[in-house]
Amino acid sequence: MNAKNLIGGFIVGAALGAAAGLLLAPASGEKTRRNLAKGSQKVKKNVVDYVEGSIESLRGQVNRRIDQITGRAKDGVNYAADKAESVIGAGASSAANVANAANKARNHG
């Protein structure tokens, strides 16, 4: 069981326990309704806080993953650019060698 399920279960259990206590306790109808309203507001706040925390956690995980993917993409682009420069350099060097060989052939021929 992960922490999120445990916390969620705790919140639901607390809400059910509070509701059962209010309903079974001897109090007037008006006081019970007031207590139920206060209890439901507390539960609502706890649930909202829990959901907002979960959303923030998920947002952080998504942003970290996006950063990882972006970093890998940049690394791939840089690698490809380095390889292209290397191939271009090798091609230029080969073209220069061919030109030199052609000039030598003309001069000796």
C-alpha distances in whole Angstrom, upper triangle without the diagonal:
4,7,8,6,7,10,11,11,13,15,16,16,18,20,21,22,24,26,26,28,30,31,32,33,37,38,41,39,40,38,35,35,35,33,31,32,31,27,27,28,25,22,24,24,20,19,22,21,17,18,21,18,16,19,21,18,18,22,22,20,22,25,24,24,27,29,28,30,33,33,33,35,38,38,39,41,43,43,45,47,48,49,51,53,53,54,57,58,59,60,63,64,64,67,68,69,70,73,74,75,77,79,80,81,83,84,85,86
4,6,6,6,9,10,11,12,15,16,17,18,20,21,22,24,26,27,28,30,32,33,34,38,39,41,40,40,38,35,35,35,32,30,31,30,27,26,26,24,21,22,22,18,17,19,18,14,15,18,15,13,16,17,14,15,18,18,16,19,22,21,21,24,26,25,27,29,30,30,33,35,35,36,39,40,40,42,44,45,46,48,50,51,52,54,56,56,58,60,61,62,64,66,67,68,70,72,73,74,76,77,78,80,82,83,84
4,6,5,6,8,10,10,12,14,15,16,18,20,21,22,24,25,26,28,30,31,32,36,36,39,38,38,36,33,33,32,30,28,28,27,24,23,24,21,19,20,19,16,15,17,15,12,13,15,12,11,15,15,13,14,17,17,16,19,21,21,21,24,26,25,27,30,30,31,33,35,36,37,39,41,41,43,45,46,47,49,51,52,53,55,56,57,59,61,62,63,65,67,68,69,71,73,74,76,77,78,80,82,83,84,85
4,5,5,6,8,10,11,12,14,15,17,18,20,21,23,24,26,27,29,30,31,35,35,37,36,36,34,31,31,30,28,26,26,25,22,21,21,19,16,17,17,13,12,14,13,9,10,12,10,8,12,13,11,12,15,16,15,17,20,20,20,23,25,25,26,29,30,31,33,35,35,37,39,40,41,43,45,46,47,49,51,52,53,55,56,57,59,61,62,63,65,67,68,69,71,72,74,75,77,78,80,81,83,84,85
4,6,5,6,8,10,10,12,14,15,16,18,20,21,22,24,26,27,28,30,33,34,36,35,35,33,30,30,30,27,25,26,25,22,21,22,19,16,17,18,14,13,15,15,11,12,15,13,11,15,16,14,15,18,19,18,20,23,23,23,26,28,28,29,32,33,33,35,37,38,39,41,43,43,45,47,48,49,51,53,54,55,57,59,60,61,63,64,66,67,69,70,72,73,75,76,78,79,81,82,84,85,87,87
4,5,5,6,9,10,10,12,14,15,16,18,20,21,22,24,26,26,28,32,32,35,34,34,32,29,29,29,26,24,25,24,21,20,21,19,16,18,18,14,13,16,15,12,14,16,14,13,17,18,16,17,21,21,20,23,25,25,26,28,30,30,32,34,35,35,38,40,40,41,44,45,46,48,50,51,52,54,55,56,58,60,61,62,64,66,67,68,70,71,72,74,76,77,78,80,82,83,84,86,88,89,90
4,5,5,6,9,10,10,12,14,15,16,18,20,21,23,24,26,27,30,31,33,32,32,29,27,27,26,24,22,22,21,18,18,18,15,13,14,14,10,10,13,11,8,11,13,11,11,15,16,14,16,19,19,19,22,24,24,25,28,29,30,31,33,34,35,37,39,40,41,44,45,46,48,49,51,52,54,55,56,58,60,61,62,64,66,67,68,70,71,73,74,76,77,79,80,82,83,84,86,88,89,90
4,5,5,6,9,10,11,12,14,15,17,18,20,21,23,24,26,29,29,31,30,30,28,26,25,25,22,20,21,20,17,16,17,14,11,12,13,10,8,11,11,8,9,13,12,11,14,16,15,16,19,20,20,22,24,25,26,28,30,30,32,34,35,36,38,40,41,42,44,45,46,48,50,51,52,54,56,57,58,60,62,63,64,66,67,69,70,72,73,75,76,78,79,81,82,84,85,87,88,90,90
4,5,5,6,8,10,10,12,14,15,16,18,20,21,22,24,27,28,30,29,30,28,25,25,25,22,20,21,20,17,16,18,16,12,14,15,12,11,14,14,11,13,16,15,14,18,20,18,19,23,23,23,25,28,28,29,31,33,33,35,37,38,39,41,43,44,45,47,48,49,51,53,54,55,57,59,60,61,63,64,65,67,69,70,71,73,75,76,77,79,81,82,83,85,87,88,89,91,92,93
4,6,5,6,9,10,10,12,14,15,16,18,20,21,22,26,26,29,28,28,26,23,23,23,20,19,20,18,15,15,16,14,11,14,14,10,11,14,14,11,14,17,15,15,19,20,19,21,24,24,24,27,29,29,30,33,34,34,36,38,39,40,42,44,45,46,48,50,51,52,54,55,57,58,60,61,63,64,66,67,69,70,72,73,75,76,78,79,81,82,83,85,87,88,89,91,93,94,95
4,5,5,6,9,10,11,12,14,15,17,18,20,21,25,25,27,25,25,23,21,21,20,18,16,17,15,12,12,13,10,7,10,10,7,7,11,11,9,11,14,14,14,17,19,18,20,22,23,24,26,28,29,30,32,34,34,36,38,39,40,42,44,45,46,48,50,51,52,54,56,57,58,60,61,63,64,66,67,69,70,72,73,75,76,78,79,81,82,84,85,87,88,89,91,93,94,95
4,5,5,6,9,10,11,12,14,15,16,18,20,23,24,25,24,25,23,20,20,20,17,15,16,16,12,11,13,12,8,11,12,10,9,13,13,11,13,16,16,16,19,21,21,21,24,26,26,27,30,31,31,34,36,36,37,40,41,42,44,46,47,48,50,51,52,54,56,57,58,60,62,63,64,66,68,69,70,72,73,75,76,78,79,80,82,84,85,86,88,90,91,93,94,96,96
4,5,5,6,8,10,10,12,14,15,16,18,22,22,25,24,25,23,19,20,20,17,15,17,17,13,13,15,13,10,13,15,12,12,16,16,14,16,19,19,19,22,24,23,24,27,28,28,30,33,33,34,36,38,39,40,42,44,44,46,48,49,50,52,54,55,56,58,60,61,62,64,65,67,68,70,71,73,74,76,77,79,80,82,83,85,86,88,89,91,92,93,95,97,98,99
4,5,5,6,9,10,10,12,14,15,16,20,20,23,22,22,20,17,18,18,14,13,15,14,10,11,13,10,8,12,13,10,11,15,15,14,16,19,19,19,22,24,23,25,27,28,29,31,33,34,35,37,39,39,41,43,44,45,47,49,50,51,53,55,56,57,59,61,62,64,65,66,68,69,71,72,74,75,77,78,80,81,83,84,86,87,89,90,92,93,95,96,98,99,100
4,5,5,6,9,10,11,12,14,15,19,19,21,19,20,18,15,15,15,12,10,12,11,8,8,10,9,6,9,11,10,10,13,14,14,16,18,19,19,22,24,24,25,27,29,30,31,33,34,35,37,39,40,41,43,45,46,48,49,51,52,54,55,56,58,60,61,62,64,66,67,68,70,72,73,74,76,77,79,80,82,83,85,86,88,89,91,92,94,95,97,98,100,101
4,5,5,6,8,10,11,12,14,18,18,20,19,20,18,15,15,16,14,11,14,14,10,10,13,12,10,13,15,13,13,17,18,17,18,21,22,22,24,27,27,28,30,32,32,34,36,37,38,40,42,42,44,46,47,48,50,52,53,54,56,58,59,60,62,63,64,66,68,69,70,72,74,75,76,78,80,81,82,84,85,87,88,90,91,93,94,96,97,99,100,102,102
4,5,5,6,9,10,11,12,16,17,19,19,20,18,14,16,16,13,12,15,14,10,12,15,13,11,15,16,14,15,19,19,18,21,23,23,24,27,28,28,30,32,33,34,36,38,39,40,42,43,44,46,48,49,50,52,54,55,56,58,59,60,62,64,65,66,68,70,71,72,74,76,77,78,80,81,83,84,86,87,89,90,92,93,95,96,98,99,101,102,104,105
4,5,5,6,9,10,10,14,14,17,16,17,14,11,13,13,9,8,11,10,7,9,12,10,9,13,14,13,15,18,18,18,20,23,23,24,26,28,28,30,32,33,34,36,38,39,40,42,44,45,46,48,50,51,52,54,55,57,58,60,61,63,64,66,67,69,70,72,73,75,76,78,79,81,82,84,85,87,88,90,91,93,94,95,97,99,100,101,103,105,105
4,5,5,6,9,10,13,13,15,14,15,13,10,11,12,9,7,10,11,7,8,12,11,10,13,15,15,15,18,20,20,21,24,25,25,27,29,30,31,33,35,35,37,39,40,41,43,45,46,47,49,51,52,53,55,57,58,59,61,62,64,65,67,68,70,72,73,74,76,77,79,80,82,83,85,86,88,89,90,92,94,95,96,98,100,101,102,104,106,106
4,5,5,6,8,12,13,15,15,16,15,11,13,14,12,10,13,14,11,12,16,15,14,17,19,18,18,22,23,22,24,27,27,28,30,32,32,33,36,37,38,39,42,43,44,46,48,48,50,52,53,54,56,58,59,60,62,64,65,66,68,69,71,72,74,75,76,78,80,81,82,84,86,87,88,90,91,93,94,96,97,99,100,102,103,105,106,108,108
4,6,5,6,10,11,14,14,15,13,10,13,13,10,10,14,13,11,13,16,15,14,18,19,18,20,23,23,23,25,28,28,29,31,33,33,35,37,38,39,41,43,44,45,47,49,50,51,53,54,56,57,59,60,62,63,65,66,68,69,71,72,74,75,77,78,80,81,83,84,86,87,88,90,92,93,94,96,98,99,100,102,104,105,106,108,109,110
4,6,5,8,8,11,10,12,9,6,9,10,7,7,11,11,9,11,14,14,14,17,19,18,20,22,23,24,26,28,29,29,32,33,34,36,38,39,40,42,44,45,46,48,49,51,52,54,55,57,58,60,61,62,64,66,67,68,70,72,73,74,76,78,79,80,82,83,85,86,88,89,91,92,94,95,97,98,100,101,103,104,106,107,109,110,111
4,6,8,9,10,10,12,11,7,9,12,10,8,12,13,12,13,16,16,16,18,21,21,21,24,26,26,27,30,31,31,33,35,36,37,39,41,42,43,45,47,47,49,51,52,53,55,57,58,59,61,63,64,65,67,68,70,72,73,74,76,78,79,80,82,83,85,86,88,89,91,92,94,95,96,98,100,101,102,104,106,107,108,110,112,112
4,6,9,11,12,14,13,10,13,15,12,12,16,16,14,16,19,19,19,21,24,23,24,27,28,28,30,32,33,33,36,38,38,39,42,43,44,45,48,49,50,52,53,54,56,57,59,60,62,64,65,66,68,69,71,72,74,75,76,78,80,81,82,84,86,87,88,90,92,93,94,96,97,99,100,102,103,105,106,108,109,111,112,114,114
4,6,9,11,13,11,8,12,13,11,12,15,15,14,16,19,19,19,22,24,23,25,27,28,29,31,33,33,34,37,38,39,40,43,44,45,47,48,49,51,53,54,55,57,59,60,61,63,65,66,67,69,70,72,73,75,76,78,79,81,82,84,85,87,88,90,91,93,94,95,97,99,100,101,103,105,106,108,109,110,112,114,115,116
4,7,9,12,10,9,12,14,12,13,17,17,16,19,21,21,22,25,26,26,28,30,31,32,34,36,37,38,40,42,42,44,46,47,48,50,52,53,54,56,58,59,60,62,63,65,66,68,69,71,72,74,75,77,78,80,81,83,84,86,87,88,90,92,93,94,96,97,99,100,102,103,105,106,108,109,111,113,114,115,117,118,119
4,6,8,6,6,10,11,10,12,14,15,15,17,19,20,21,23,25,25,27,29,30,31,33,35,36,37,39,41,42,43,45,46,48,49,51,52,54,55,57,58,60,61,63,64,66,67,69,70,72,73,75,76,77,79,81,82,84,85,87,88,89,91,92,94,95,97,98,100,101,103,104,106,107,109,110,112,113,115,116,118,119
4,5,5,6,9,10,10,12,14,15,16,18,20,21,22,24,26,27,28,30,31,32,34,36,37,38,40,42,43,44,46,48,49,50,52,54,55,56,58,60,61,62,64,66,67,68,70,71,73,74,76,77,79,80,82,83,85,86,88,89,91,92,93,95,97,98,99,101,103,104,105,107,108,110,111,113,114,115,117,119,120
4,6,5,6,9,10,10,12,14,15,16,18,20,21,22,24,25,26,28,30,31,32,34,36,37,38,40,41,43,44,46,47,48,50,52,53,54,56,58,59,60,62,64,65,66,68,69,71,72,74,75,77,78,80,81,83,84,86,87,89,90,91,93,95,96,97,99,101,102,103,105,106,107,109,111,112,113,115,117,117
4,5,5,6,9,10,11,12,14,15,17,18,20,21,23,24,25,27,29,30,31,33,35,36,37,39,40,42,43,45,46,47,49,51,52,53,55,57,58,59,61,63,64,65,67,68,69,71,73,74,75,77,79,80,81,83,85,86,87,89,90,92,93,95,96,98,100,101,102,104,105,106,108,110,111,112,114,116,116
4,5,5,6,8,10,11,12,14,15,17,18,20,21,22,24,26,27,28,30,31,33,34,36,37,39,40,42,43,45,46,48,49,51,52,54,55,57,58,60,61,62,64,66,67,68,70,72,73,74,76,78,79,80,82,84,85,86,88,89,90,92,94,95,97,98,100,101,103,104,105,107,109,110,111,113,115,115
4,5,5,6,9,10,10,12,14,15,16,18,20,21,22,24,25,26,28,30,31,32,34,36,37,38,40,42,43,44,46,48,49,50,52,54,55,56,58,59,61,62,64,65,67,68,70,71,72,74,76,77,79,80,82,83,84,86,87,89,90,92,93,95,97,98,99,101,102,103,105,107,108,109,111,113,114
4,5,5,6,9,10,10,12,14,15,16,18,20,21,22,24,25,26,28,30,31,32,34,36,37,38,40,42,43,44,46,47,48,50,52,53,54,56,58,59,60,62,64,65,67,68,69,71,73,74,75,77,79,80,81,83,84,85,87,89,90,91,93,95,96,97,99,101,102,103,105,106,107,109,111,112
4,5,5,6,9,10,11,12,14,15,17,18,20,21,23,24,26,27,29,30,31,33,35,36,37,39,41,42,43,45,47,48,49,51,52,53,55,57,58,59,61,63,64,65,67,69,70,72,73,74,76,78,79,80,82,83,85,86,88,89,90,92,94,95,96,98,100,101,102,104,105,107,108,110,111
4,5,5,6,8,10,11,12,14,15,16,18,20,21,22,24,26,27,28,30,31,33,34,36,37,39,40,42,43,45,46,48,49,51,52,54,56,57,58,60,61,63,64,66,67,68,70,72,73,74,76,78,79,80,82,83,85,86,88,89,91,93,94,95,97,98,100,101,103,104,105,107,109,110
4,5,5,6,8,10,10,12,14,15,16,18,20,21,22,24,25,26,28,30,31,32,34,36,37,38,40,42,43,44,46,48,49,50,52,54,55,56,58,59,61,62,64,65,67,68,70,71,73,74,76,77,79,80,81,83,85,86,87,89,91,92,93,95,96,97,99,101,102,103,105,107,108
4,5,5,6,9,10,10,12,14,15,16,18,20,21,22,24,25,27,28,30,31,32,34,36,37,38,40,42,43,45,46,47,49,51,52,53,55,57,58,59,61,62,64,65,67,68,69,71,73,74,75,77,79,80,81,83,84,85,87,89,90,91,93,95,96,97,99,101,102,103,105,106
4,5,5,6,9,10,11,12,14,15,17,18,20,21,23,24,26,27,29,30,31,33,35,36,37,39,41,42,43,45,47,48,49,51,52,54,55,57,58,60,61,63,64,66,67,68,70,72,73,74,76,78,79,80,82,84,85,86,88,89,90,92,94,95,96,98,100,101,102,104,105
4,5,5,6,9,10,11,12,14,15,16,18,20,21,22,24,26,27,28,30,32,33,34,36,38,39,40,42,44,45,46,48,50,51,52,54,55,57,58,60,61,63,64,66,67,69,70,72,73,75,76,78,79,81,82,83,85,87,88,89,91,93,94,95,97,98,100,101,103,104
4,5,5,6,9,10,10,12,14,15,16,18,20,21,22,24,25,27,28,30,31,32,34,36,37,38,40,42,43,44,46,48,49,50,52,53,55,56,58,59,61,62,64,65,67,68,70,71,73,74,75,77,79,80,81,83,85,86,87,89,90,92,93,95,96,98,99,101,102
4,5,5,6,9,10,10,12,14,15,16,18,20,21,22,24,25,26,28,30,31,32,34,36,37,39,40,42,43,45,46,47,49,51,52,53,55,57,58,59,61,63,64,65,67,68,69,71,73,74,75,77,79,80,81,83,84,85,87,89,90,91,93,95,96,98,99,100
4,5,5,6,9,10,11,12,14,15,16,18,20,21,22,24,25,27,29,30,31,33,35,36,37,39,41,42,43,45,46,48,49,51,52,54,55,57,58,60,61,63,64,66,67,68,70,72,73,74,76,78,79,80,82,83,85,86,88,89,91,92,94,95,97,98,99
4,5,5,6,8,10,10,12,14,15,16,18,20,21,22,24,26,27,28,30,32,33,34,36,37,39,40,42,43,45,46,48,49,51,52,54,55,57,58,60,61,63,64,66,67,69,70,71,73,75,76,77,79,81,82,83,85,87,88,89,91,92,94,95,97,98
4,5,5,6,8,10,10,12,14,15,16,18,20,21,22,24,26,27,28,30,31,32,34,36,37,38,40,42,43,44,46,48,49,50,52,53,55,57,58,59,61,63,64,65,67,68,70,71,73,74,75,77,79,80,81,83,85,86,87,89,90,92,93,95,96
4,5,5,6,8,10,10,12,14,15,16,18,20,21,22,24,25,27,28,30,31,33,35,36,37,39,41,42,43,45,46,47,49,51,52,53,55,57,58,59,61,63,64,65,67,68,69,71,73,74,75,77,79,80,82,83,84,86,88,89,90,92,94,95
4,6,5,6,9,10,10,12,14,15,16,18,20,21,23,24,26,27,29,30,32,33,35,36,37,39,41,42,44,45,46,48,49,51,52,54,56,57,58,60,61,63,64,66,67,69,70,72,73,75,76,78,79,81,82,83,85,87,88,89,91,93,94
4,5,5,6,8,10,10,12,14,15,16,18,20,21,22,24,26,27,28,30,32,33,34,36,38,39,40,42,43,45,46,48,49,51,52,54,55,57,58,60,61,63,64,65,67,69,70,71,73,75,76,77,79,80,82,83,85,86,88,89,91,92
4,5,5,6,8,10,10,12,14,15,16,18,20,21,22,24,26,27,28,30,31,32,34,36,37,38,40,42,43,45,46,48,49,51,52,53,55,57,58,59,61,63,64,65,67,68,69,71,73,74,75,77,79,80,81,83,84,86,87,89,90
4,6,5,6,9,10,10,12,14,15,16,18,20,21,23,24,26,27,29,30,31,33,35,36,37,39,41,42,43,45,46,48,49,51,52,54,55,57,58,59,61,63,64,66,67,68,70,72,73,74,76,78,79,80,82,83,85,86,88,89
4,6,5,6,9,10,11,12,14,15,17,18,20,21,23,24,26,27,29,30,32,33,35,36,38,39,41,42,44,45,47,48,50,51,53,54,56,57,58,60,61,63,64,66,67,69,70,72,73,75,76,78,79,81,82,84,85,87,88
4,5,5,6,9,10,10,12,14,15,16,18,20,21,22,24,26,27,28,30,32,33,34,36,37,39,40,42,43,45,46,48,49,51,52,54,55,57,58,59,61,63,64,65,67,69,70,71,73,74,76,77,79,80,82,83,85,86
4,5,5,6,9,10,10,12,14,15,16,18,20,21,22,24,26,27,28,30,31,33,34,36,37,39,40,42,43,45,46,47,49,51,52,53,55,57,58,59,61,63,64,65,67,68,69,71,73,74,75,77,79,80,82,83,84
4,5,5,6,9,10,11,12,14,15,17,18,20,21,23,24,26,27,29,30,32,33,35,36,37,39,41,42,43,45,47,48,50,51,52,54,56,57,58,60,61,63,64,66,67,69,70,72,73,75,76,78,79,81,82,83
4,5,5,6,9,10,11,12,14,15,17,18,20,21,23,24,26,27,29,30,32,33,35,36,38,39,41,42,44,45,47,48,50,51,52,54,55,57,58,60,61,63,64,66,67,69,70,72,73,75,76,78,79,81,82
4,5,5,6,9,10,10,12,14,15,16,18,20,21,22,24,26,27,28,30,31,33,34,36,37,39,40,42,43,45,46,48,49,51,52,53,55,57,58,59,61,63,64,65,67,68,70,71,73,74,76,77,79,80
4,5,5,6,9,10,10,12,14,15,16,18,20,21,22,24,26,27,29,30,31,33,34,36,37,39,41,42,43,45,46,48,49,51,52,53,55,57,58,59,61,63,64,65,67,68,70,72,73,74,76,78,78
4,5,5,6,9,10,11,12,14,15,17,19,20,21,23,24,26,27,29,30,32,33,35,36,38,39,41,42,44,45,47,48,50,51,52,54,56,57,58,60,62,63,64,66,67,69,71,72,73,75,76,77
4,5,5,6,9,10,11,12,14,15,17,18,20,21,22,24,26,27,29,30,32,33,35,36,38,39,41,42,43,45,46,48,49,51,52,54,55,57,58,60,61,63,64,66,67,69,70,72,73,75,76
4,5,5,6,9,10,10,12,14,15,16,18,20,21,22,24,26,27,28,30,31,33,34,36,37,39,40,42,43,45,46,48,49,51,52,53,55,57,58,59,61,63,64,65,67,68,70,71,73,74
4,5,5,6,9,10,11,12,14,15,16,18,20,21,23,24,26,27,29,30,31,33,35,36,37,39,41,42,43,45,46,48,49,51,52,54,55,57,58,60,61,63,64,66,67,69,70,72,73
4,5,5,6,9,10,11,12,14,15,17,18,20,21,23,24,26,27,29,30,32,33,35,36,38,39,41,42,44,45,47,48,49,51,53,54,55,57,58,60,61,63,64,66,67,69,70,71
4,5,5,6,9,10,11,12,14,15,16,18,20,21,22,24,26,27,28,30,32,33,35,36,37,39,40,42,43,45,46,48,49,51,52,54,55,57,58,59,61,63,64,65,67,69,69
4,5,5,6,9,10,10,12,14,15,16,18,20,21,22,24,26,27,28,30,31,33,34,36,37,39,40,42,43,45,46,47,49,51,52,53,55,57,58,59,61,63,64,65,67,68
4,5,5,6,9,10,11,12,14,15,17,18,20,21,23,24,26,27,29,30,32,33,35,36,37,39,41,42,43,45,46,48,49,51,52,54,55,57,58,60,61,63,64,66,67
4,5,5,6,9,10,11,12,14,15,17,18,20,21,23,24,26,27,29,30,32,33,35,36,37,39,40,42,43,45,46,48,49,51,52,54,55,57,58,60,61,63,64,65
4,5,5,6,8,10,10,12,14,15,16,18,20,21,22,24,26,27,28,30,31,33,34,36,37,39,40,42,43,45,46,48,49,51,52,53,55,57,58,59,61,63,63
4,6,5,6,9,10,10,12,14,15,16,18,20,21,22,24,26,27,28,30,31,33,34,36,37,39,40,42,43,45,46,48,49,51,52,54,55,57,58,60,61,62
4,5,5,6,9,10,11,12,14,15,16,18,20,21,23,24,26,27,29,30,32,33,35,36,37,39,41,42,43,45,46,48,49,51,52,54,55,57,58,60,61
4,5,5,6,9,10,11,12,14,15,16,18,20,21,22,24,26,27,28,30,31,33,34,36,37,39,40,42,43,45,46,48,49,51,52,54,55,57,58,59
4,5,5,6,9,10,11,12,14,15,16,18,20,21,22,24,26,27,28,30,31,33,34,36,37,39,40,42,43,45,46,48,49,51,52,54,55,57,58
4,5,5,6,9,10,11,12,14,15,16,18,20,21,23,24,26,27,29,30,31,33,35,36,37,39,41,42,43,45,46,48,49,51,52,54,55,56
4,5,5,6,9,10,10,12,14,15,16,18,20,21,23,24,26,27,28,30,31,33,34,36,37,39,40,42,43,45,46,48,49,51,52,54,55
4,5,5,6,9,10,11,12,14,15,16,18,20,21,22,24,26,27,28,30,31,33,34,36,37,39,40,42,43,45,46,48,49,51,52,53
4,5,5,6,8,10,10,12,14,15,16,18,20,21,22,24,25,27,28,30,31,33,34,36,37,39,40,42,43,45,46,48,49,51,52
4,6,5,6,9,10,11,12,14,15,16,18,20,21,22,24,26,27,28,30,31,33,35,36,37,39,40,42,43,45,46,48,49,50
4,5,5,6,9,10,11,12,14,15,16,18,20,21,22,24,26,27,28,30,31,33,34,36,37,39,40,42,43,45,46,48,49
4,5,5,6,9,10,10,12,14,15,16,18,20,21,22,24,25,27,28,30,31,33,34,36,37,39,40,42,43,45,46,47
4,5,5,6,9,10,11,12,14,15,16,18,20,21,22,24,25,27,28,30,31,33,34,36,37,39,40,42,43,45,46
4,5,5,6,9,10,11,12,14,15,17,18,20,21,23,24,26,27,29,30,32,33,35,36,37,39,41,42,43,44
4,5,5,6,9,10,10,12,14,15,16,18,20,21,22,24,26,27,28,30,31,33,34,36,37,39,40,42,43
4,5,5,6,9,10,10,12,14,15,16,18,20,21,22,24,26,27,28,30,31,33,34,36,37,39,40,41
4,5,5,6,9,10,10,12,14,15,16,18,20,21,22,24,26,27,29,30,31,33,34,36,37,39,40
4,5,5,6,9,10,10,12,14,15,16,18,20,21,22,24,26,27,28,30,31,33,35,36,37,38
4,5,5,6,8,10,10,12,14,15,16,18,20,21,22,24,26,27,28,30,31,33,34,36,37
4,5,5,6,8,10,10,12,14,15,16,18,20,21,22,24,25,27,28,30,31,33,34,35
4,5,5,6,9,10,10,12,14,15,16,18,20,21,22,24,26,27,28,30,32,33,34
4,5,5,6,9,10,10,12,14,15,16,18,20,21,22,24,26,27,28,30,31,32
4,5,5,6,9,10,10,12,14,15,16,18,20,21,22,24,25,27,28,30,31
4,5,5,6,9,10,11,12,14,15,16,18,20,21,23,24,26,27,29,30
4,5,5,6,9,10,11,12,14,15,16,18,20,21,22,24,26,27,28
4,5,5,6,9,10,10,12,14,15,16,18,20,21,22,24,26,26
4,5,5,6,9,10,10,12,14,15,16,18,20,21,22,24,25
4,5,5,6,9,10,11,12,14,15,17,18,20,21,23,24
4,5,5,6,9,10,10,12,14,15,16,18,20,21,22
4,5,5,6,9,10,10,12,14,15,16,18,20,21
4,5,5,6,9,10,10,12,14,15,16,18,20
4,5,5,6,9,10,11,12,14,15,16,18
4,5,5,6,9,10,10,12,14,15,16
4,5,5,6,9,10,11,12,14,15
4,5,5,6,9,10,11,12,14
4,5,5,6,9,10,11,12
4,5,5,6,9,10,10
4,5,5,6,9,10
4,5,5,6,8
4,5,5,6
4,6,5
4,6
4
